[in-house]
Each structure stands twice: as C-alpha cells, then as structure tokens.
Amino acid sequence: MQNLGIAITGSGSAVPETFLNNQGMTELVDTSDEWITTRTGIRQRYLASCHESLTQIASAAAKQAMAMAGITAQEIDLILLATSTPDDLFGSACQIQGELGATRAVAFDLTAACSGFVFGMVTAAQYIRTGVFQNVLLIGADILSRWVDWQDRRTCVLFGDGAGAVVLQANQSDRLLGFELKSDGTQNSNLNLTYVPQCQQLTADLAVSTGNFQFISMNGKEVYKFAVQKVPEIIDKALFRAQLTVEDIDWLLLHQANQRILDAVAQRLKIPEQKVISNLASYGNTSAASIPLALDEAVREGKIQNNHIIAASGFGAGLTWGSVIFQWGK
Ligand code: COA
C-alpha cells in the first residue's frame, strides 16, 4: 500500500555569524533598547555580512534537517525554498540543490513572505498526498537586511536574517492534521517591497521599464491589527479541519514578528503562555525562516517531543496568512 500520509521527521536552522543588539541599533537610528524591547520583545538580530549568501545559510539548515531525519541528499525528491530574498531573482532553490548534491531533486522557490513556510508545508503535502514525491526538503530562509532601509527606525529594528528547514516524508499515518491558507491583495500596500519602474526609451514607440526594488515599506499599526484579528481566526479554522480544539494543542508556534502579537493571539485563543514558543528576542523577525527556526530550537531543547501537536501560523506581506496543525515526528 502506498504511504500517502505526511510526517515531519527532521529540522535544522542556521543564522549568519554576526548579531546586532538593540544598543548597536542606537548608533544607526534614533531609538533605544527600552523602546524596541517594550514594543516588540526583540533584543538582538543576526545580520548577514556582505560575504554571506542565502544559499549558504539555507544549505546549512537543510543539512541539519536531513541529518535529523536520517536521509541523504540523494534521497530528496523535491526542494522547496520559501523566500522573498533569493540570491538570484530567477530562484535560489536550484543553487541549494547544487550545493547539497541533491541530484535527483527538482527544486523551486515559493514566495509568500512571512507566510512562506506555512504555504510551503501545504504545497509539499500536496505532492506527497498524491504519491508523486516521498521525501521533500522545505526551507524557509530570508535575508531581509538586504532590503531594509537602515535609516527608517520604524522598520529596521524589527527584522533579522536566518534559515530553517524541515524534511517531510511520506508516512503511513498522517501527521499533517489540518490547514487553512488566505490572501488579501487589497491590503498589499500595508507591507511591501515594491519594484519601482524607470522608463528606458528603446525606440520611438517603446519604452521598457528598467527600475529597481525599493526598501521594505510598512504600516505597522495596520499590520498589527491584521495579525491580531486574522491569526486566531485562521488557527480556529485549521483546528476545525483537524477536528481538534484549542485544548489539544501542545505548542502555539507563530511567525515571530512581535511579542505583543504572540501574547495577543495566545490570549484570544486562551492558550497559556507556557505553550507559546517564542525566540524572537534573539532573532527578530526572520520572515519565512522564523517558524522553522523556532521549531528547530524547540525540538533541540527537548520542548517539542514526538507526537506533540503544534498549531503553527504565518502571516505577513501579500497580505498572506495561514495555519497548519501538525504532529511532530513519525
Ligand atoms: N524607536 C523609537 N521610536 C520609534 C521607533 C523606534 N524604533 N519606531 C517608531 N517610533 C516612534 C514613532 O515615530 C512614533 O513617534 P510619534 O508618536 O512621535 O510619531 C511612536 O514611536 C509610536 O509609533 P507607532 O508606529 O504608533 O508605534 P506602535 O506602538 O504601533 O509600534 C510597531 C510600532 C512597528 C512595533 C507595531 O506597530 C508593530 O509591531 N506592528 C506590526 C509590525 C510587524 O510585525 N510587521 C511584520 C509582519 S510580518
């Protein structure tokens, strides 16, 4: 009989070598450790130097995840890279495939900003459920520092760089218990990284656009309201699909954007703070990397154990948001 269930069997994570703490931030913009800590919970963030690439940190996270799953690169059928900041705008998943020597794997990028990892998990699951692929490597990685305006104190204090990865495998019992995904492009302007065209006249009749991407732009208050309202709703829906209730959850694993968002969502769902995974004090908002990074840390610390039920939710630019309910291990 074919195994059409899904198990999440390994995790890994990696960050750049150097971090910048809130005190260091005060040398860049008019801010304070007190403001950043009380408004966001963030104390430091890792930032990629100009010699570090997304491919490098993503590959490092992927190697750890494959080692934990007990699987070799040659056994991987599909590599999905959730990122908004590839080294190559054509995609970086193939660069990672080359770096890992995953010769059998097909590889492509998936962009859904800070929801990318959750969207990626659901995408990976479809290939496994249909019997097309058995072993999928899903990586969430971002180097947002490349696109942050380092003179804008409203955004630059929030973000950090990093990578996290998981291995999803075909399994007899299905450990992906439920999910729900959403998008709302009408709110795109609340958080974006837009291409700004610059006209270049090619012929008398034709001007093409050879512009550039600008910095991350964000309406913090609107994004905050969106997250606090939509995330509890979507977790409820994913739980409904899994035929579970909030009481069944062992861990709430949210995109690590802001401690106040984590607290407000947990409060609305009536989930006690001991069940909320939080590591954003050390990493800031690492976009598509934040959920697998926090997952990997919690697994390696022995917090998340075999059979634990995790409610994960990503939210961010697009706007996009989503939730997956899964059980850790085989
Ligand atoms: N240091 C010091 N002061 C700062 C600051 C900083 N880093 N950033 C903003 N301020 C100032 C503002 O200029 C403003 O001053 P003013 O009243 O004189 O104009 C004041 O602090 C309050 O700004 P405001 O934007 O109202 O703060 P806030 O309470 O909404 O907190 C965020 C700002 C960004 C922390 C909050 O809105 C938030 O977390 N939003 C969600 C963002 C997010 O998670 N985005 C990613 C989602 S994937």
Residues whose N, C-alpha, C, O or C-beta is under 5 A from the ligand:
A	BS01	COA	D30 T31 S32 W35 R39 C114 R153 R154 V157 G220 K221 V223 Y224 A257 N258 F315 G316
